[in-house]
């Protein structure tokens, strides 16, 4: 089974030992992880921000980043999705549009912690799966 994941899910799986992290990690453990190439940059940037704000120690952030690089992720380039990404621009951020366009193209659901996106931004033609509230 495959899981199309965004950066929020990867960060939680790699750096959150609470219920959200457990859900994120267990939800993708036995699956093939799929994401746009953007997911690596976005995840790294979130880990950087969490370290700078003190929410993660330097060691925790570095360990999470190393874990990210060890994940078996199938990554997709931007160009094949550019047209759909542009069409979705009215209701989603540029980053979110790429995740959604990928999920639509693959006929799968997007695994995300972004409840706003999951609640049904206008335009996406894919489902979104979010963690239950802790």
C-alpha positions, 0 to 999 in steps of 0.5 A, a space after each residue: 500500500 502507498 501513502 502520499 505524505 506531506 511534510 507535516 506528516 514526515 516531521 511528526 513521524 520523525 520528531 514527535 513522540 506524542 500521539 500525532 507522531 505515533 499516528 504519523 509513524 504507524 500510518 506510513 510504516 508499512 507503506 511505500 511513501 510518496 511525495 513531491 521533491 518539495 517534501 524534502 526541502 519543506 521537511 528540512 525547513 520545518 525541522 530547522 525552524 523547530 530547532 531555532 525556536 527551541 521546540 527541538 534540540 540540536 541533537 533531536 533536529 539532526 537525528 530527525 533530519 538524518 532519519 528523513 534522508 534514510 526514508 525510502 521515499 518515491 519522489 516526483 518532479 514538478 514539471 508533470 504537475 505544473 498545469 494542475 498546480 497552477 489551476 489549484 492556486 486559488 484555494 491552496 498554497 503553492 506547496 499544498 497544490 503540488 501535494 494535491 496534484 500528485 495525490 490526484 494523479 496517483 488516485 490516492 489520498 493525501 496524508 497530512 496534519 493540515 486540517 484546513 486542507 483536509 476540511 475541503 479546500 475548494 478544488 482538490 479532487 483527492 481525499 485527505 487523511 488526517 490524524 485523529 485529534 489527541 
